[in-house]
Amino acid sequence: MRQQERRVEHVHKIRKRTSIGVAACAVAGLIAGLVILLTGGGGNSAAASKSTPTPTASPTPAASTIAEPAHRCTYTSSPPAARSVSLPPTAPDYTASYQATINTNRGKIVINLLNAKATCTVNSFVHLAEAGYWDNSQCHRVSNSAPLYMLQCGDPYATAATKLTCGSTSKVGTGGPGYAFASENLTGAKYNAGTLAMANSGTATSNGSQFFLVYKNTSLPPDYTPFGTITSGLDIVQNVAKGGYSCQYAGAGGGAPKEKVIIDSVTIKKT
């Protein structure tokens, strides 16, 4: 009981700098705090991560429950786009195997994408990579303390030349591709070292372009689509995490990496 109290207290200390509403009770507060830690991945990125969501006439759709591999994907318009890009194709190549290589200033990070388990997520990732969406951007957030051990990337607002300040008025951390889609592969989801997963804005349908690389076993609720496994380059992420952060996002876990990580390109190998 004392351990849980300490954990709840810790999570409340590292809540995201944005003003998404959270539940008030202790248990819900713990889960909500972790949800907020990975905001900024969805399509309504600036609005979703900087204001409290308002009720809608119909319930928010849940995560995808279609059988995987998915034969059809739905991507909904959700402006603004941090960088102009078209919608991914609605008919994914669900039989393919994909390997992604994130080419950075610190070396290559090679990832096997889980196309059979998170088809629409992989379809979007491949589409963005081939469009050069992440070229000359930088990973804007690193967390190196419990319960979160990850490097977060995928926001074009964080250009290679941007000086990350962690200021509350910065757009960095809010960028998305102008569309959103539902979460996948959540049943029994684990975030062990080497996991590639989607960041989101706190709902199951707010996935966009931001993703995170887990470098040490991390305890999170199953709310973030795992869609890849790092096969080479995990040491790059670990070394960046060891370097810590130059500034901390107010109320959030982690901050801007001291060791700058620039994504030169993301290349895809399909078999």
C-alpha positions in Angstrom: 0.0 0.0 0.0 2.8 2.4 0.9 4.6 1.6 -2.4 1.4 2.4 -4.4 1.0 5.7 -2.5 4.6 6.7 -3.3 4.0 5.8 -7.0 0.8 7.8 -7.1 2.6 10.8 -5.5 5.5 10.5 -8.0 3.2 10.3 -11.0 1.3 13.4 -9.9 4.7 15.2 -9.7 5.5 14.4 -13.3 2.1 15.2 -15.0 2.3 16.7 -18.5 2.7 20.4 -18.8 -0.5 20.6 -20.7 -4.0 20.9 -19.4 -5.8 17.7 -20.4 -8.3 16.8 -17.7 -7.6 13.9 -15.4 -9.6 11.9 -12.9 -9.5 12.9 -9.3 -9.3 9.6 -7.4 -6.0 8.1 -6.6 -6.1 5.0 -8.8 -7.6 6.9 -11.7 -5.1 9.6 -11.1 -2.2 7.2 -11.4 -3.5 5.9 -14.8 -4.4 9.3 -16.1 -1.0 10.7 -15.1 0.7 8.0 -17.2 -1.7 8.7 -20.1 -0.7 12.3 -20.1 3.0 11.5 -20.1 2.8 10.6 -23.8 0.5 13.3 -25.2 1.2 15.0 -28.5 0.9 12.1 -30.9 -2.6 12.8 -32.3 -3.9 14.8 -35.1 -5.6 17.7 -33.2 -2.2 18.0 -31.6 -2.1 21.6 -30.5 -5.7 21.7 -29.4 -5.7 18.3 -27.8 -2.5 18.8 -25.8 -3.1 22.4 -24.7 -6.8 22.5 -23.8 -9.3 20.4 -21.9 -11.4 18.2 -24.2 -15.0 19.1 -24.5 -17.9 16.6 -24.5 -19.2 15.5 -27.9 -22.7 14.4 -28.9 -21.5 10.8 -29.5 -19.1 8.7 -27.5 -15.5 8.8 -28.5 -14.6 5.7 -30.6 -12.6 3.1 -28.8 -9.4 1.5 -30.0 -9.6 -0.7 -33.0 -11.2 -4.0 -32.4 -11.0 -5.4 -35.9 -9.2 -8.6 -36.5 -5.5 -8.3 -37.3 -4.0 -8.1 -39.8 -6.4 -5.3 -40.8 -7.5 -5.3 -44.4 -8.8 -1.7 -44.4 -7.7 1.3 -42.4 -9.5 4.5 -41.4 -7.6 7.8 -41.1 -9.6 10.9 -40.2 -8.7 14.5 -40.9 -7.5 16.2 -37.8 -5.7 19.5 -38.5 -3.4 21.3 -38.1 -0.6 19.4 -39.7 2.9 20.2 -38.4 4.2 19.3 -41.9 2.0 18.8 -45.0 1.4 15.2 -45.9 -1.3 13.2 -47.6 -3.5 10.6 -45.9 -2.1 7.0 -45.9 -3.8 4.5 -48.3 -6.8 2.9 -46.8 -5.9 -0.5 -48.2 -2.7 -1.6 -46.4 -0.4 -4.4 -47.6 -1.2 -6.6 -44.7 0.9 -9.5 -45.9 4.1 -7.7 -46.1 7.0 -7.6 -43.7 8.6 -4.3 -43.0 11.9 -3.2 -41.5 12.4 0.5 -40.6 15.8 2.2 -40.2 15.8 5.5 -38.3 19.0 7.2 -39.6 20.2 9.7 -37.0 23.3 11.8 -36.3 24.2 9.2 -33.7 23.8 6.1 -35.9 21.1 3.8 -37.2 18.2 2.4 -35.2 16.8 -0.7 -36.9 13.3 -1.8 -36.1 11.1 -4.8 -37.2 7.6 -3.4 -37.6 4.7 -5.6 -36.3 2.5 -5.4 -39.4 0.5 -8.5 -38.6 -0.5 -7.1 -35.1 -0.8 -3.3 -35.8 -1.4 -3.1 -39.5 -2.9 0.4 -39.8 -0.3 1.8 -37.5 2.5 0.3 -39.5 0.8 1.5 -42.7 0.8 5.0 -41.4 4.4 4.8 -40.2 5.6 3.5 -43.6 3.6 6.2 -45.4 5.1 9.0 -43.3 8.6 7.6 -43.7 8.4 7.3 -47.4 7.0 10.9 -47.6 10.1 12.1 -45.7 7.8 13.4 -43.0 10.5 13.1 -40.2 13.5 14.2 -42.2 15.6 16.8 -40.4 13.6 16.6 -37.2 14.8 15.9 -33.7 13.6 13.7 -30.8 12.3 16.3 -28.4 11.8 14.4 -25.1 13.7 11.8 -23.0 12.7 10.3 -19.7 15.2 8.5 -17.6 13.3 7.9 -14.3 10.6 5.5 -13.1 8.1 4.6 -14.3 9.0 5.9 -17.8 12.2 5.1 -19.8 11.9 6.3 -23.3 12.9 8.7 -26.1 10.1 10.4 -27.8 10.3 11.6 -31.5 8.1 12.3 -34.5 7.1 15.9 -34.2 8.3 18.0 -37.2 7.8 21.2 -35.1 11.1 20.0 -33.5 13.2 20.8 -36.5 16.9 19.8 -36.5 17.8 23.5 -36.0 15.3 24.1 -33.2 16.7 24.9 -29.7 14.5 23.0 -27.4 13.5 25.3 -24.4 10.7 23.3 -22.7 8.7 26.5 -22.6 4.9 26.3 -22.2 4.3 28.4 -25.3 6.4 26.2 -27.7 4.6 24.1 -30.2 7.2 21.4 -29.8 5.5 18.2 -28.6 2.1 19.0 -30.1 2.8 18.3 -33.8 0.9 15.7 -35.8 0.4 14.9 -39.5 -3.1 16.4 -39.8 -4.9 13.1 -39.4 -5.6 10.6 -36.6 -6.3 6.9 -36.3 -7.3 4.3 -33.7 -5.0 2.3 -31.4 -4.2 -1.3 -32.1 -2.5 -4.3 -30.4 -3.4 -3.2 -26.9 -4.5 -6.5 -25.4 -1.8 -7.5 -23.0 0.5 -4.7 -24.3 3.9 -4.5 -22.6 6.5 -1.8 -23.0 9.8 -3.7 -22.5 13.2 -2.5 -23.6 13.3 -2.4 -27.4 9.6 -1.5 -27.9 8.5 1.0 -30.5 5.1 2.4 -29.6 2.8 5.3 -30.6 2.4 8.4 -28.4 -1.1 9.8 -28.3 -3.1 12.7 -26.8 -4.9 10.7 -24.2 -7.6 8.9 -26.3 -7.5 5.7 -28.2 -8.2 7.5 -31.5 -5.6 10.3 -31.3 -2.6 8.5 -32.8 -0.7 10.6 -35.4 3.1 10.9 -36.1 4.7 10.9 -32.7 6.3 7.7 -31.3 8.5 6.6 -28.5 11.5 4.2 -28.2 11.6 2.3 -24.9 15.2 1.6 -23.8 14.5 0.0 -20.4 11.5 -2.1 -19.2 8.7 0.5 -18.5 5.5 0.2 -16.6 2.6 1.8 -18.5 -1.1 1.0 -18.9 -1.9 -0.7 -22.2 -2.9 2.5 -23.9 -0.2 3.0 -26.5 0.1 0.9 -29.6 3.2 -1.3 -29.7 4.1 -1.7 -33.3 7.8 -2.5 -33.6 10.8 -4.1 -32.0 14.3 -2.6 -32.0 16.8 -5.1 -33.4 19.9 -2.8 -33.6 20.7 0.6 -32.1 19.1 0.4 -28.7 22.4 1.4 -27.2 22.0 4.8 -29.0 18.8 5.5 -27.1 20.4 4.3 -23.9 23.3 6.6 -24.2 21.1 9.6 -25.0 19.1 8.8 -21.8 22.3 8.6 -19.8 23.0 12.1 -20.9 19.9 13.4 -19.3 17.9 16.5 -20.3 18.9 20.2 -20.6 15.5 21.4 -19.4 12.4 19.7 -17.9 8.9 20.0 -19.2 6.9 21.6 -16.4 4.9 18.9 -14.6 6.0 16.2 -17.0 8.3 13.3 -17.0 11.6 14.1 -18.6 12.6 16.9 -20.9 14.7 18.0 -23.9 17.7 15.6 -24.4 21.1 17.0 -23.7 22.4 14.7 -26.4 20.7 16.0 -29.5 19.1 13.3 -31.7 18.5 14.4 -35.3 16.5 12.1 -37.6 18.1 12.5 -41.0 15.6 10.1 -42.6 13.6 7.0 -42.0 14.0 4.3 -44.6 11.8 1.2 -45.1 12.7 -2.2 -46.4 9.7 -4.3 -47.5 9.8 -8.0 -48.1 
